[in-house]
Amino acid sequence: MSMTYGQYLKVDELIQLQKTKSEGKEHDEMLFIVIHQVYELWFKQVLHEIYLLQNLFNQGETHRSLATLKRILTIFKTLVAQVDILETMTPLSFASFRNLLSTSSGFQSAQFRKIEFLLGAKKESMIQHFQNEPQHAQDLKAIFESPTIYDSFFKLVKKEGYNVPENILKRDFKQVHHDSEDLQKIFIDIYRTNPLLSQLCERLVDLDEGLQEWRYRHVKMVERTIGVKMGTGGSPGAEYLKKTLFQPLFPELWSIRSQF
């Protein structure tokens, strides 16, 4: 029996998932739901790629790592571009259905929190937002206690023959990684002598920058839509989001810039 496009992609099921709380009375609520569901689909793909990237790093696969990073970076550009669509919604149109969101909040995006944790932006307090979703809380706790992709990159660098200190390779993964002078020296050497590995370093910087760009556009979109009000579900809104800006995921790859 042949399979149709719609059957393979489950299109009929997919387009039934946009249920507005205003029952169609507020036109822009549909846009709000669609754009956030699309974000979650992209987050799913980013996680899929990050897990592959981490495995490739662990195995010392430099070439395939570059290709995977390129895909992740391209998805992040798409995520940022989609903010333009959301910003076509005026503050008045959002206010018309905002109360219907009740206690729901973007803070409760388990997939985005997983992405943050895997990239090294770990904050244990974020797990508490999933007290009513024990499976998400359990998954996040496991990622919180596990190596980040930066930790896996250190293993790749070690496999390439560089003397990465054991205290870095065996650090407490629950803690945020801080700038290391030993790693700075290794990365400077890589940039000067290892073109392929230095390309991977640059793609990681691109990824760091891509997440920051997403955060910045998100902050400005929230400010544009609700100003300085508290976010939905009682979240801190734009003021909290501002605090997440300009916090590097891969600090050594930024700090060495002034040493060349």
Secondary structure, DSSP 8 states (H G I E B T S, - for coil): ----HHHHHTHHHHTT----TTTTSSTHHHHHHHHHHHHHHHHHHHHHHHHHHHHHHHHT-HHHHHHHHHHHHHHHHHHHHHHHHHTTS-HHHHHHHHGGGTT--GGG-HHHHHHHHHHT---GGGGGGGTT-HHHHHHHHHHHTS--HHHHHHHHHHHTT----HHHHTS-TTS-----HHHHHHHHHHHHH-HHHHHHHHHHHHHHHHHHHHHHHHHHHHHHHHTTS--GGG--THHHHHHTTT--SSHHHHHGGGG-
